[in-house]
Structure formats: C-alpha cells, structure tokens
Amino acid sequence: MLKLMCFISLAALPLQADEGKEISKLIVTGTAEIKKAPDMVSVSIGVEEEDKYADVAMKKTAAKIEAVIAGIKAGAGEETTYSTDTVSLYPVYETIDPKKPKPPLTVAYRATSTLTVRTSDLKSVGKLIDSAAKAGANRIESLVFSLKDNKEAEQEALSLAAENALNTAATLAKASSVKIKKPLLIQQESGIAPVRFKTALYMARDAGESSMPIEPGSVSVSAQVGITFEID
C-alpha cells in the first residue's frame, strides 16, 4: 500500500546572491507512506506475586520468571533472545474506612518482573505466549511487530517522497511558465510505526487448548522530502 501527498508553494523572496538581486523560489514537499510485512516481534511478559513478607514476594517472582524463561526456551528457536526489563517491589496497603481516617498499614508486598522476548519466528508468537502462561506468567505488558532493519524500507519511502516532490515541481513549473534552475535546499524526514497491540492481562488456559491466534498486520514506513528550487 502506498500513499503520496504533496504540498507546494511558489514564492519570490529575497535571498542573498552574489549580485544582490532577488531569487525566485519554488518550494515543494512530497510525502509517501508504504506498508511492509513485519519480520520481528517483541513480547513483554510479566510475573506478579504478592506476600506479606517482601523477601518472600521477591523469591516467588524470581522463581516464576525463571520457570517462564525455561518454558519459553524449551519451545523457542535459536533466533529467540531474552532480556530483563524491570524488577519492582512495592507495599500493598490496607483499605481505609473514609469515615475513620488513619495512616494505612502495610498488609503485603507485591513484586513484579518483566521479560522481553524477541523472535523472528512470527508464527510462534501464540505458542510462545501459551508456554509463558503455563509456566507462571500472568501479565502481557506489550506485543510489538516491527522490522529487523528499517534502513531499506526508509530509503524506499524517501525515494518515493522525493520522486513525488520532483514530479510536482515539474508540473507546477510547467503550469506557471517558469523554469527550474537548481535545488537550493533539500530536507528529509522518515519514520517507522510498528504494530502495537494493546496491553492486557493474560490468564493461563488449559493445556489442551490451541495457541492464541495473532495477526501481525503491517508496519507503516513514512517519509517526507522538502525541496526548495531556484526558478526563472
């Protein structure tokens, strides 16, 4: 899928020149957006445990996250990588009666740990999430489909945006009976929009159920090129 847009401006504004004369300018901005199939997925998987003792809550979480890693590794390919994102511990306070205000007491401690798993095997994402849930994971923090290498896609989008700007400049110059001499300024900008799924609490299901179906969609790659021409 390809989208092209162009914004144009024709102006005669004074610029510094050797002879001190005004230089007429033609300013065009071309934009392009292309869609690419993702070839990488990142899943942030979390474990949350609670206990009245802080150290016990941490130990429970550590044991669960180790089990999650082992469960994922058992069914993952060599292209799968892992990294710890966050480890946190915070108190859980008692519920206070608003009619009897008082400083809340700590009744427990909640420990959390999140792990990011990255793989290029997009078809295995559902099974990967299932394996993590069955091993003790109780949260999915994020699910993002992206590109391993953005450079090729960005260059393609930039090329299309530049072509769009050049074609529009030529059309506008012809319609306005002016001659394009040379570019005075070229500016470019590009961006990638990965496919992000909304975060959600994930509850483990029975072992006999099939893996969660997930459709990756397409990654949007956009570019903008602005060109200022000297014209006669």
Buried (B, 14 or more C-beta within 10 A) or exposed (E): EEEBEBEBEBEEEEEEEEEEEEBBBBBBBBBBBBBBEBBBBBBBBBBBBBBEEBEBBBBBBBEBBBBBBEBBEEEBEEEBEBEEEEEEBEEBEEEEEEEEEEEEEEEBBBBBBBBBBBBBBBEBBBBBBBBBBBBBBBBBBBBBBBBEEBEEBBEBBBEBBBBBBBBBBEEBBEEEEBEBEEEBEEEBEBEBEBBEBEEEEBEBEEEEEEBBEBEBBBBBBBBBBBBBBBBE
